[in-house]
Amino acid sequence: MLNMTMTGMDSDRPPVLLAHGLFGSGRNLGGLARRLGESRWVISVDMRNHGDSFHDPDHGYAALAGDLAQVIAAQGGRADVLGHSMGGKAAMMLALTQPDLVRRLVVMDIAPFAYGHSQSGLIDAMEAVDLAGLRLRSEADARLAEHVADPGVRAFLLQSLDLKADPPRWKFNLPALRDQMPRLVGWPGAPKGGFTGPALFLAGEDSDYCRAPQAEAIREYFPQAEIRVIPGAGHWLHADRPAEVAEAVAAFLD
């Protein structure tokens, strides 16, 4: 079972399950969890090979969707599901293959589409950092800066550096993520139209993850999909425009 945190309150609505993206953890969607938790239970998970969840060599979307299904089954058998990026693909796979578990679906800045990019460069960067003797996050940031120029990306990655371990360690299963990268950026295929429930797709205006070809794929797989663009937001739209994203999600799920 995935490591998970529950926040919120009792209600007559099903819980909301939040699935984060690659190199993230459950707490990355904390702002959404707090907003949605004003009226229901919210389950934030660490996906496999991330955070405090288990490590496994299989990081394909069938396996990730199966993990989410186990969490939902343990919490009553039905949930609203929200996923960002990698978590969005896992949420889509779950909805398409086990639609009875999903009441409403929210996907943030990703599509059922095989992308051409790779994130292996960030794995190279993390593996290149000498973690010996690290005690301060500022020192870790300085070492990572030799390999990653963007301070925002460094801050994001460093959330998953365990400085309390001896020696310090990344919480990611980096070898598995490197090995599975083609599957992560790809799309394995699933029943088109397999989920006929309400689905909201939020896209960042400044991101290239949900342009015309991806929008076409979304409509093929999810005939009820509403696609909404968040102005001034990039791929991490919940960090760029937290209030707008939280309100859009809350209104849709309500």
Summary of the structure (lengths in Angstrom):
residues: 254
radius of gyration: 17.6
end to end distance: 28.1
largest distance: 53.3
contacts: 882
relative contact order: 0.16
helix: 40%
strand: 17%
